[in-house]
Amino acid sequence: TVNWTAPASNGGSAITDYEVSATDGGTPVTAMTGDTSLTLDVGGLTNGADYTVTVRAKNSDFWGAFSTGSSPHTPLGVPGAPTVLTLTPTADGFTATWTDPADDGGNGDDLGNYQYRVEDVAGVVVEWTTTASSTPSYTITGLDPHDYIVKVRATNALHTGMGTASQTGTVPT
């Protein structure tokens, strides 16, 4: 999603459209708003590539010049799944550890926090809970003594990835 502000001058008549151009050094990808919106989702970009974005306005008579290019930005895709989920029982839960996903959906430094989900073996599911860290380890507490299934998934600024393979563990009595 690209956001911008209207130009200081409209050239003497109302603005009717905007054109956004994104380039990674190759052929630009362009898109038009078709109206006076100041935001646009630009499709057709390659995840992990750095894009410089410019915008220009059109009034009823002509197109204006493109803006100065933005700082390079990297579109984000969906992060991959964490792997090697291990559960170590604690007095009232587990310490879950895992390996970061091979693909963070961006250029290698775009992982956000992780989310985990706990199901008891009776099928009662606790909603996905976000950890407060991008560290591949988290201690889950407040569980009663019995078997649970735990899943972990990665996030980045735009997307939530797929969960890991389920791992079953037992909270001791």
FENDAJO-V217458 format. One record per residue. N is the residue number from 1. RES is the residue in one letter. NEAR is the number of other ideal C-beta (glycine too) atoms within 8 Angstrom. Layout:
N & RES & NEAR
N & RES & NEAR
This chain:
1 & T & 6
2 & V & 11
3 & N & 5
4 & W & 9
5 & T & 4
6 & A & 8
7 & P & 8
8 & A & 2
9 & S & 4
10 & N & 10
11 & G & 8
12 & G & 5
13 & S & 7
14 & A & 7
15 & I & 11
16 & T & 8
17 & D & 11
18 & Y & 15
19 & E & 12
20 & V & 14
21 & S & 12
22 & A & 13
23 & T & 10
24 & D & 10
25 & G & 3
26 & G & 5
27 & T & 4
28 & P & 7
29 & V & 12
30 & T & 8
31 & A & 9
32 & M & 8
33 & T & 11
34 & G & 4
35 & D & 6
36 & T & 10
37 & S & 7
38 & L & 8
39 & T & 8
40 & L & 10
41 & D & 6
42 & V & 12
43 & G & 6
44 & G & 4
45 & L & 11
46 & T & 6
47 & N & 10
48 & G & 9
49 & A & 9
50 & D & 8
51 & Y & 13
52 & T & 12
53 & V & 12
54 & T & 11
55 & V & 12
56 & R & 12
57 & A & 12
58 & K & 11
59 & N & 13
60 & S & 5
61 & D & 6
62 & F & 6
63 & W & 6
64 & G & 9
65 & A & 4
66 & F & 6
67 & S & 8
68 & T & 4
69 & G & 6
70 & S & 8
71 & S & 4
72 & P & 7
73 & H & 9
74 & T & 12
75 & P & 11
76 & L & 11
77 & G & 10
78 & V & 8
79 & P & 15
80 & G & 12
81 & A & 10
82 & P & 16
83 & T & 9
84 & V & 6
85 & L & 14
86 & T & 8
87 & L & 11
88 & T & 8
89 & P & 9
90 & T & 10
91 & A & 4
92 & D & 8
93 & G & 12
94 & F & 14
95 & T & 11
96 & A & 16
97 & T & 8
98 & W & 14
99 & T & 7
100 & D & 9
101 & P & 13
102 & A & 5
103 & D & 7
104 & D & 13
105 & G & 15
106 & G & 13
107 & N & 7
108 & G & 5
109 & D & 6
110 & D & 13
111 & L & 11
112 & G & 8
113 & N & 9
114 & Y & 15
115 & Q & 13
116 & Y & 14
117 & R & 12
118 & V & 11
119 & E & 11
120 & D & 10
121 & V & 9
122 & A & 4
123 & G & 6
124 & V & 6
125 & V & 7
126 & V & 7
127 & E & 5
128 & W & 7
129 & T & 8
130 & T & 8
131 & T & 10
132 & A & 4
133 & S & 7
134 & S & 7
135 & T & 6
136 & P & 9
137 & S & 8
138 & Y & 11
139 & T & 9
140 & I & 12
141 & T & 7
142 & G & 5
143 & L & 11
144 & D & 5
145 & P & 7
146 & H & 8
147 & D & 8
148 & Y & 14
149 & I & 11
150 & V & 17
151 & K & 11
152 & V & 14
153 & R & 15
154 & A & 17
155 & T & 13
156 & N & 13
157 & A & 5
158 & L & 5
159 & H & 10
160 & T & 8
161 & G & 14
162 & M & 6
163 & G & 9
164 & T & 12
165 & A & 4
166 & S & 8
167 & Q & 12
168 & T & 10
169 & G & 10
170 & T & 9
171 & V & 13
172 & P & 6
173 & T & 2
